[in-house]
Amino acid sequence: LVAATGNNQYSTGAGVYLTTDGGETWTRTLSEGPTAFGAVEISTSSPDICYAVAGAFYRSDDGCRTWNRYFTDYNIPGQPSAGVFWGPPGMRAGFPIDLEVDRRDPMRVFANLYGGGNLLSTDGGKTWVNASNGYTGAIMLSVAVDPTDPANVYSVARSGVFKSTDGGGDWQGVNWPPATMSEKSTVAVSPSNPREVLLSDGFSGKLMKSVDGARSWELVLDYGNGLFTIPNMSVVNRQQGFASIVYAPSNGRIVYAGMAISSCGAKASCGLPTYKGVHRSTDGGTTWQITVGEGLGPESILALAVHPANPDIVYAGTGAPGLFKTENGGRTWVAINQGLSSIYVRTVAIDPSSPDTVYVGTAGADVFKSTDGGASWRASSVGMLPNGNTWALLVDPTNPSILWAGDVGAGVYRSVDAGATWVQLNTGLTTHGIMAMAISDDGGTVYAATGDAGVFRLDIPIAPKIRLHPSSMAVAVGSAVSFTAAASGTPTPTVQWQVSTNGGSTWSDISGATATTYSYAASAGDNGKRYRAVFTNGLGSASSNTATLTVYYGRRRTVSH
């Protein structure tokens, strides 16, 4: 018999123990200091082969007596130690629930993870792949969508940060150093540069930044050592991170981030001070300044929302004192709780077309609405289950009358009358525990991150809308011509390029020109032709502006258009 021992709360004597006399005596054959071992397994077809896992993955070929260690070394010269981990590239496998060895092949082993997911190794634990496509056991904490492409989406789970480029069909772990810690908290994408991504962890006060779409990360803020100096606070309550990161919609260089005690999500520690509170950056998150000004202490900041036109106006939702507002970039704050029956504020959303209209989601009292910039509030929860816990709120960017709400017990709600009434919309969800939500800029795609079943996507039918028009060109005979257009819509619209030879009076389809970019070599006969792209889906069509082509002989000349 063999046993794996230890856990996060009690690690004394942690390791793998072996008995050969039916449990009368035990010998520890493997240990990793205080690190707990989450699972151990013996191959039924080859009993000399054993597997165990802690910080690294281990295999024994001699009946669990001696062990080979397999891991990925994420340490980089000149950078703080990232540690060693097991699992697929870019993924923090973390703590396993169980291991299973294929009865037909002792080198083929599966690992089921506490934080969600299944992994597979076919070489006895040396290398791993994610075997979780179709498996929805992940504990998600945050989700963010690319403002220019709703198919590009980031999510944060207890096993790290992930990216999908196909609307969530497949996910790739992007936990590259220094973003290798577990217990991530929040991810945010810049509204002005979709390759700029900010990431936080929930336990060690770190912020990471990527400028290449999560191919690499830079550690931009680290309070890890300082957290352990907080006086008169338990180790658990010193586990703090940035629970909210929000870019200013009108200025992608300005970002706000709020610290929170990790356990505040369950209300246990919301009244205790955090290490630093609210932060502000004016360079896209590369450097940060503390903005805990007059009126707001270092509370646990669970939600932030920035005015769509004025980056100095910010709302901050906390887990104990309620909702606060600043109009000067955080130098001073004012509590704005009049009318709120719950001051445990989990989420804040602002109407982009009418910024004085603000919504908050609370724990225990559902949703509230203000039409005077937070000076007063009234309940806005008709149709919701009573005493709900709303952790996510969205305002449709194209139609502010449409709202989305995520409840940790009741699932997703939708309102089409600016919050006056709500209807549950849970068809397709396998769980109703909604932790976070995100919506695409065209309002056509909504993502919901759940507490125990991964990420879900809802596609909302939307007619095509032109996002990029082609530009007129002047080229020499024989030169390359290239027109580009783009449109959003759900389902994704098809494109057909058309040409007019009579100034736009009539149009003809160009055979084979069905990509967003149409390119060819110009001839003299093309001079004066006009081009446009027509985008179509089941809800309608939209045509781009026309682009005129001027073709000339000799030196290039400037064309006004």
DRENLOSE-679253 format. One record per residue: x, y, z of N, C-alpha, C in turn. Coordinates in pm, whole numbers, plus 50000, padded with zeros to 5 digits. Atoms other than C-alpha are relative to their C-alpha. Example, Ala and Ser with C-alpha at 12.3 -4.5 7.8 and 13.67 -1.06 7.14 Angstrom:
REM DRENLOSE-679253
500894988150000512304955050780500905012050000;499184988149994513674989450714499235010950073;
***
This chain:
REM DRENLOSE-679253
500844988150000500005000050000500885012450000;499284987550004501085035749941499005011250029;500894989149961499645068550078500705013449980;499524986350012500055105549999499405008150113;500474992849882499795129250296500325014949990;499794985649988499645166250385498885007949935;500914990550066497405195750304500485014150031;499554986249986497615233550293500025004850145;500124995549862496635237450658500914992350096;499145008049912498745209550804500954991949913;499045006450089501895199350621501094992350073;498995007449925503935183850901500014985349958;499875014050040505245150350782499474996949863;500575002350132503875155250431500954991649914;499195008350089505065130250174499254987849953;500565012850045504515095750027500534989150092;499645010749905504505066150263499664986449939;500145013650054504885029250179499944990050115;500035011249905503864998650380500034987049921;499935013150063504684962850289499484989050091;500515009949904503054946350589498545002850035;501434997949979499424956350545499665011650090;500284988149921499724989250733500534999750141;499445000749865501484977651047501105010650018;498934989949996504504999550968500045007449867;499954991650120505065027950723501375006649991;498744993150027508165043250565499755011149900;500134989150096508285077350403501084998549894;499055001950109509905072250064500165012449912;499934987950082509305107049917499475011850079;500484987749937509025142250056500515011949920;499644987550068509205177749924499915011350102;500074990249894509735197050245498595000750055;501354998649945506445211450375498904998649896;501015000550105504695207150039499154987450011;500925011249990501615185150055499984992049871;500175008750115501235155449823498514997649980;501445000650023497825155749661499494986549956;500495012850051497685121449504501174990649978;499035010450030499535088649459499234988449937;500705010750070498705059449232501014989249958;499205011550043500065024549147499394994349873;500485006350123499805009648800499524985950029;500525013549976497594978848809500634989749908;499405009550093499274963348506501494998350025;498575000849966502844970948625500185005850140;500034994749862502784973949007501295006450047;498764993249962506414985049023499975014849963;500094986150044505365017748856498995007450086;500854991749914503975044049095500145014549956;499994985750030503085080549049499595007850124;500384991049890502865109249299500205014349952;499914986050044502445146749271499905009350119;500044988849905503185177549483500325012449918;499594988950084505025208049349500504995449866;499565006550123506585185049089499284986649986;500625013050022505475152048940501084989350014;499025010449971507165119449039499534986649944;500285013850039507415084148904501044990850063;499135010449947508855053449069499904987649912;499975012350080509915022648873500374987950084;499595011249914510765001249175499054998350118;500985002649895507544997749370499895011050103;500204988349914507375033149520501145002150101;498884998649905510805030849688500915011849966;499234988450045512835055649483499235006849888;500864992050087511495083349264500815008549903;499494990550099512265102948946499115012350001;500734987449990511255139648949499905006649863;500234993650130509705156548644499335013550023;500554986649978508995193748626500455009249887;499594989250090509215225348417500645010850084;499284989649926511785250348539499725013549935;500354986950053510355285248492500955011150045;499084989749953513285302948655500805005849882;499294992950106514905328948429501145007950063;498874992549943518385343248494499695014950008;500224985849980518155378248638498625003750046;501354997349953514505374848743499764992650131;500315007149876512985365249078499594985649972;500295014250019512585327949125498514997749977;501395003350030509385315148967499634986250051;500285013349948509725279949103499954989549890;500115011150094509255246248939498594994550008;501385004450007505935232548823499904988449902;500285010750094504465202948640498765003749921;501174997650081501845202048369500355004949861;499764995550137501425214448010500675013749997;499414986650011503355244947886498955010950018;500904988749980501755277248005498894997950099;501095002949906499505260648263500564996450136;499655003349864499835259448639499074988850047;500875011449970498545224548715499465000450142;500484998549864498395230449087499754986850071;500265010949908496875206449339499084989749934;500865010150064495505173449198499004993950098;500965007849922492425155349320500354985249994;499785014250016493355121749177500884997449879;499265005150114495615102448943499394986749958;500475012950050494545073548721500974995349892;499095005950096496865050248529499224990849908;500665008450100495665034148208500394985350025;499725014149975495354996448271500714993349882;499365005950118496594989847917501425005049979;498694993850025499655012647933500445007350126;499594993749874501485021148258500665013649983;499434986750025503085051748093498935010449969;501104990950033499685067048022499235003150128;500574996349871498425086348326499195012849987;500884988349996495605111148384500095006650138;500054992549874495515138448649498775009149997;501154991249983492325155548767500355010650103;499494988849920492925190048916498925006050089;500914993449906491355206649217499465013049943;500424987350058491255239849033499254998649870;500745002250123489585223948732500894995249887;499285004750117490755204048434500534985950016;499395013250006492145170348329501245000849913;498755000250074495715164448213500344985749962;499615013350047497215135448020501494999949969;498615002650037500765122147999500074986249939;499845013050065501735094147763501444994950012;498615004249983505385092147868500394999150147;499715002449859505115084548237500245012450082;499934987949919504785120348363501065009949958;498974990650042507625136648171499395012449935;500664988950068505365158247952498494998150010;501455000149980501685167447965499305008049892;500894992050084498825179747748498695001950075;501304997449941495505194647845498984990849933;501025009350052492825167847803498615004550038;501254994949942489975190547913499025005549899;500984995050095488265200047587498684992750020;501295005849969484615194647664499764997550147;500145001849855485295191448037499815013650064;500314986949943483785219648242500044999550151;499875000549856485125216148592500825011350057;499074989749956487225247548610499335010350089;500474989549910486815272448894500505013349943;499634987650068486805305848707499795011950092;500074988149916487315340048861499815012949921;500064987650077487485365448579499984996549851;500005001750144486915369348205500045013949936;499884987350071487825397347960500084997349851;500075002150144487205401147588500735011249927;499314990650087489295418047318498995010049943;500984990250050487535450847226499875000149849;500044999750146488345445746856499564986749940;500345013250054487565408646821499414991450111;500645007649891485035389947038500454985550007;499505013849993486705356746952501244999050086;498824999949914489795366947148499565003050144;500514998449863489035361947515501014994150097;499125004549892491035358047836499144995950119;500705004049879489945339848147501024996750108;499155003049885491385335148494499334989150081;500475011149918491025302848688500974997850113;499075003149891492575288549000501264993349947;498825006150061494945270448764500725009749906;499234990250076496095302848601499165007949902;500644991750101495305325548309500054992749866;500145007050127494125312347973499545009749893;500414991850113493555326747627499384991049894;500625006850112491235315947349499925009749882;500104991750120491305329046992498844995649911;501145004850079488205310446874498715000350081;501244998349925485545322547112499784989950110;500115009349890486305297347383499944985449960;499995014050041486395265947172501214992650051;498765005449947489995259547269500695010650084;499314990949910492065274747548501474996150011;498575002249982495815278647581500455006650129;499444993949880497495283847917501105009849963;499014989550029499565315847911500675004650130;499374997049871501135313948257501524999949984;498564999150021504575323748136500645008350109;499374992549891507095336648390500085014849964;500165003049857506775357248596498574997050044;501415002549964503025349948583499774985150022;500085014449977503445314948722499374996450134;500605003249870501785317949062498594994649980;501375004850004498525300649137499085010750057;501014991049942495295317149253500015013749935;500164987250069495055343848986498675006350043;501194993149954492385369949046499235006849888;500694991550098491615393448757500875001749876;499334996750124492495399748393499235011249932;500634988750067491815431548194500755002849871;499444997050132492385441547829499825014949973;500054985750030493195477047720498965002949892;500984996550103490355493847528500625006149876;499354993350113492855511447301501074991449934;498975008650055495405483547248499734985850046;500405013449953494095447747258501164990750030;498855008349966497615433747285500515002950141;499594996449864498015450847623499034993850100;500815007549904496775428847907500615001550138;499574999549862496975432748284499424988150076;500365012149927496845403448524500405001450146;499674999749857496725400448902499844986150059;500245012249924496955372449153499245003850126;500864997249886494725369049454500664999250135;499405003049871497225360049724501255008050032;498664994649970500565377649686500245014149949;499864985850030499885413549576500835003149878;499214998050121501365410849228499135004549884;500614996150126500455427948901500984997249888;499215002850118501735416148565499425007149879;500444993450122501575433148226500594993049879;499555005250128501795419447874499715010349892;500204990850113502215440347559499964992249869;500015008150120502125411247315498924989350004;501125009249998498775394847379500224987650083;499745010749902499975373147672501004989749952;498885008950036502935357747492501125000950103;499014998149894505115371947770499435009950100;500484991449891504645390448100501165007250066;499044992549919506455416948301499375002750136;500484997049866506095420248678500135015050023;499984985549988505105456748730499745004850142;500254996249861504065456649098500024987450085;499855012049916504955432749378500015004150146;500114997349857503765436149738500174987150082;499945013049934504505399749822500665000250135;499304999849871507055406150096499295008950102;500654990849908505125435250244498774994350067;501225005849942501985414550300500274992950132;499705007649880503735394050565500475008850116;499644990849892504615425150766498785006750061;501204993849946500985435350828499804995150144;500115004449860500605435051209498584995250034;501275004449940497865417251401499024994349896;500855005750103496555397951100500454985749975;499695014150021496335360651038500664998049863;499375003350127498255343850758498974999849888;501045000750102495005337650571499595014049955;500424986650036494025374350583501125008349938;498914993650072497465384250458500074995649855;500085004050140496605366450136499135010249927;500684988750062495715397249935500515002049858;499634997150139495725407249571499075010449943;500834989950067494135430449318498784993149942;501245006650040490535419249283499325006949884;500644992450108489605446149030501055008249926;499164991750086491495461748737499115005649891;500894993750097489715486948514500765010949925;499474989350084490965507948222498955011049986;500914989050030489475542448167499574998849854;500455001750139487295539147854500465011149907;499644988650085488285573647729501505001949987;498554998350001492015570047793500644987050047;499455013049967493685536147776501305000550078;498794998849920496755549547952499695000450149;500394998949859494825554448277499294987250044;500525012649948494105523248480499875001150152;500185000949856492765517248830500004985350042;499985013649945493335486249045499735000750149;500375000149859491915477449386500384987150068;499615011849923493365453749646498834995150085;501005005949911491225429949847500604987950071;499665012449930491695403050108499314988649927;500555010750082491205370449925498724994150059;501175006149937488715356650176498815009450008;501124990649996486565388150149498894995849904;501045004850090484765370949864498924992450071;501005007149919482985351150133499585008150122;500374990549894482475381550360500794998350129;499385003049871484725366850628500905011150049;498974990649956487325394350631499845013849936;500164987650076485825423850444500235012650083;499824988249918486075447450739501445002950037;498604997949966489835443550777500705008249893;499304991850099492285467350607500874991549908;499055006350092494235457150299501355007050014;498644994649990497905464350252500095014049942;499834987050065497515493650011498725006249943;501244994250049493965498049872499975002549850;500174996650142493285515949540501305005749943;498844995050072496035522549285499575005949866;500264993650129496185543748971501285000049917;498894999350094498425541948665499665009849889;500214990650112498865568548396500824996049879;499215004750113501065548048164499624985849959;500485012950043498905517948087500344988550091;499745010549903499825498848401501444996350019;498575002949980503615500248383500475004450137;499704995149865503945521148699498705003750068;501234998249923501445526548980500235009450117;500014991349884500585552049248498814996450087;501085002849906498515545949561499065012050004;500984989250001495285566249555498974998550111;500905000549885493785558749893500005013950062;500044986149955492835594849951499035001950114;500934996349893490665612950201498634993949974;501345005650009487395594850268499954985249971;499985014450028488475559750167501314994250049;498815006449948490875538250364500394988149914;499565011950076492645506450250499004988550013;501045010249992489385487250222500254989049897;499995010350105488895455150026499155005049884;500674994650118488045468849681499624988449910;500495011350077485885443349502499565003949860;500484995750132484725464349206500415014549975;499694986550043485795495449013499305002649868;500574995850128484095514548732500425014349974;499504986850037485435544948546499025006549903;500884992050085483335572248385500434998649854;499625002250140483185567348005500715011649934;499384988350063484355602847928501015007050088;499134993049906486135615148242500764989750084;499265010449929488925592348370500255003150147;499814996749860489035610748703498804996150086;501205004049924485515599448802499974984850007;499905014449979485655564748954499074995950114;500805006149895483295543049158500764987850053;499325011249936484735518049407499034992850093;500855008249915482685489849557500834992050098;499245006949895483885475049887499144989350064;500695010949934482995445350100499445003450135;500554996549870482085464450413499435014250003;500574986649989481755502650401499105004149885;500914996850107479835501850073500675005849877;499584994350128480235523049759500585013950021;499324987149992482575552649715500175005749859;499834993250128483095578549442501075010750014;499044989050009485965601249346499775007349869;500104991850122485845629849097501325006649967;498694993950023489545638649111501114989549993;498995010350020491335606349026500464993050124;499675007449879491345592649379500595008250112;499444991849891492645622149582499035000950117;501025000249894489365623649774498864990949955;501105009350026486475599149803498815003550090;501234997549925482865602149919499174987249999;500905011549992480625573850042498665003849939;501294997150066477445571949831499084987850016;500785011949968475265545950001498525002850024;501394996749969471935564350031499054991849913;500965008350071469225539449938500464985749980;499515013650012471435508549934499664992250126;500335008249883470075481350162501114989950029;498815008149975473315461650127501225008249959;498774992650032476735477950143501154990549968;499005009550050478535446650030499895000449847;500134997150143479065458749672500994991649922;499175009350076480345432649429500345004949860;499774995950139480075449849091499345013449973;500504986750037479505484348936500035001149848;500034997950144478445493148580499405013849970;500434986650037477965527148413499414999749859;500604998550133475655535248121500935008849915;499054992050078478105547047849499375012049931;500674988950068475505569647686499445010350097;500544991149897474255585048012500744997250130;499115004149892477095583748268499475002450141;500584998549867474955595848558499134988050039;500755012249972473075562948528501004988950034;499035009749948474955537448738499234988650065;500595012049940474125502048849501024993450092;499135007749913475545482249139499334986650031;500465013149957475255445449221500534997350140;499655001849860475305435549587499864985550042;500195013049937475545404949805498825001250096;501155000349912472165398349963498855009049963;501104990850033470085425349793499915002849850;500124999050145470475420849415500565013249945;499504988850079470745452149194499335013050042;500504986549976470355489549256500395009049883;499794990750110470175518449010499995014350050;499974985649972471085555249034499965007549868;500044991550119470255582248780500605013750028;499404987149964472095610348959501464998250043;498585001749971475665597648963500304994250136;499775006649873475255577849283499525007750122;500494992349885473705604949501498874992750072;501085007849940470695582549557499814987249919;500165013150061469785546549482498604994650027;501255007249979466655525849436500184985749951;499915014050040466175488549406499594998449854;500275002350141466175475949047500104985049973;499845014649999465575438849089498714992449971;501255006950028462035430748974500274988549903;499765011850081462115395548836501154991550050;498915007549941465185385149032499534992650125;500295006849874465095360049313500415008950116;499684991049889465055377849650501324996450067;498765001649923468235383049849501124993749917;499015005750089470405374749550501385005950019;498614995749993474155378449514500515002849859;499644995950135474955397849198501485003649995;498564997950006478665395349119500445005949866;499634994750131478575407548759498855008249943;500964991550069476805435648573500635005349872;499544994850128477105446048209498925008949940;500894991850081475565473948003500394997849854;499725002250141475255466147633500595012849939;499394987750053477655490547459499225006349886;500744994750114475275494547163498565003650033;501384997349960471965496047350499935000150152;499944999449854472035508647710498744995450072;501195005649936468525495747773500174985350032;499775014249979469925460447764501104998350105;499075002749892471625449048084500124985050021;499765013949963473145416048193500484999650144;499595001749861473565404048551500344985550025;499615013549963475355373848690499904998150150;500225003049858474305358749024500714986950034;499235011949964476425333149211499124988050033;500895011249974473355312049278498884998649900;501175000150088470665321649027500345000449852;499625000050140472665323548705499975013749936;499964987750080472295349948433498605005849988;501234992550025469595376448412500245009849886;499944989850105468805399748123498855009850019;501024989549998466925432748125500035007349866;500094992450126465695450447811499365013650023;500644987249969464225480547992500805007650106;499094992449913467265495448168499874996250147;500025004849862466855474148479498665000550068;501324999649937463155479448542499514985950033;500375014049978462525441948504501134991149947;498965009650037464745411248469499384986449971;500425013750033464345376548318501244991150004;498895009549998466555346448387500234994449860;499625005250132468435333948082501104989650021;499045010349959470095301348185500034987949909;499995011550090469415278047893501424997549949;498665003650043472645259647819501035000350110;499084999849887474305267248150499864987150080;500055012049915475245236348351500145003450147;499934995349863475675257048664499465014250004;500514986449985474155289148798500925008750085;499064992349919477235300948986500845009349914;499324990550089478275331748785500945008850082;498984992349928481515347648905500355013149930;499624988150076482205372848626499404998949860;500544999850135480925383548284500745010549918;499414990350092482205402147978499155000449874;500804998350121480555415947664500865006549892;499254994350111481975424047322499525014149969;500334986150029481985459747193498765001449912;501204999250084479255451646940498774994350069;501125005449925477045436247209499534986449955;500465012450058476855403847014500494987550068;499465011749932478835380847242500145002950148;499914998949855478505376147617500694987550054;499305011049934480875354747822499654999950148;500285001649857480085341048167501014990250060;499055008649928482785327248399499304994750124;500755006349892481395302448649500934994650108;499225004349885482515289948987500424985549996;499625014249999482705253148897499794993349866;500305006650129481975247448528500625007249881;499324993850112484315268548317499325012649950;500514987950064483395296548076498944996249897;501075001950097480185298547872499895012449911;500174988950095479455319647564498575000149948;501324998150059476155333747443500155009349881;499964991850121475935346547085498635005849975;501264992850018473255372647030499925004649856;500084996350142472085376946670500045015149981;499834985750029473235410846539500305001549852;499754997150141473095424446186501405005749983;498644994950023476465433746028500105015150023;499694985949979478005466746129501445002549956;498674997350055480945481445940500895006150108;499034995149903484005486346161501215006449933;498864994550073486605494745894499615001549854;500324997150139486045511345556501264999949915;498824999650088488385507745255500355014449965;499524986650037490475537845152500315000549851;499664998050140490875551844802501504999149980;498585002150029494185545044630500365006349866;499444995650128496385559444353501294992249979;498855008650025498855535244199500395000649853;499535000850137500945530943888499514987049936;500385012150072500005505843621500914988550039;499245011749961501065471043731500274999050148;499755000249856501295480344099498914992150074;500965007449918499585460944376498935009250055;501144992949942496155472544485499474991450114;500505007649887494805462644825498965008550075;501074993549924491475472644980499624990950118;500365007849881490515461845333498775006150066;501194995849924487205463645517499744989650108;500335009249891485855447945834498635003650054;501324998049940482485443246001499814990150113;500415008949892481095428546319498594995049973;501335005550015477945408246353499954985950052;500195013649952476535375946492498754994049934;498775007350028476665351646323501015008549922;498974992650071479965362946171499595001849855;500474997650137479055379545841501014995549895;499165002550116480385368245506500255013249928;499654987750070481995393845275500064997349850;499925000650146481655400044902500415013849949;499564987450059483645427144721499275002449868;500694996050122481875446244445500755011349932;499354989550079483035469444168498935007349919;500874991850085481315498043985500855007149897;499294993150109482425511643649499295012549954;500794988250042479855539643631499755009550116;500094990349891480535560443937499114995950114;500815004849888478525538744175498544998449969;501425001650034475255537343984499574985450009;500285014249991475405499643953501264992850049;498895007549941477555473044119499944985549954;499895014150036478795438444025500914992850099;499135008049913480215410744244501294996749928;498705003950053483905403444194500194985250034;499895014349978484365365944150501194996750090;498955004649910486335350144434500445010050104;499584989649905486675382644630499134999350125;500835002649882485255369544957500795000350129;499224997949878487955378745210499935014850038;500094986149955488175410645414500985009149926;499074992350082491125421645198499934995049857;500045003150142490875422944818501235006149935;498734995350058494195425244633500124995049856;499705004050138495235424544267500985010249942;499094990850069497585441644016499205009149908;500794990150074496225473643859500375000249852;499804997750143495795478243488499445013749965;500464986750040495095510143294498485000749996;501455000150009491475499443248499295000950134;500624999249867490905499943623499865014450049;500044986049954491285537843646498565004850016;501324994449972488255553843804498994990150054;500945009749944486645521543924499805002450150;500314998849858484965521544260499764986150059;500085012949934485025493344514499325001550136;500605000349867483045483944820499894985550045;500205013349943482615454245055498594999250058;501355002449948479175440045136500074988250097;499985010349895478865420545463498574995450025;501345005749990475905397045510499974988850103;500355011749921474485373945774498504998349999;501415002950005471035360445849499095011450040;500834988849956469865393545992500065012049907;499954988950092470805416245705501375001849937;498764996750070473585432845506500425014150033;499464986449983475835463145538501105001949899;499004997050101477935479845271500975010550051;498984990349960481175497945331499905012549913;499844988550087481925532445197500754995849874;499305003450124483215532544842501415005650001;498614995750017486895535244757500275001049850;499724997650142488045549644425501454996749969;498655003450043491055536244238500425009149885;499404992050107493215559944031501264992949953;498855006850059495695543443796500685009549903;499254990550082498425563743624501264993649946;498715003950053501545559943418501065009250057;498894991549956504915572743536500035001850149;499794997449859505645589243869498675001050074;501214999849917503135586344153499655014350036;500464986949960501025616744226498984998850111;500925000149887498895625844527498575001249952;501424999650032495155619844506499245004450124;500814995549888492735638644731498704992250001;501255007549988489775619444866499445001850139;
***
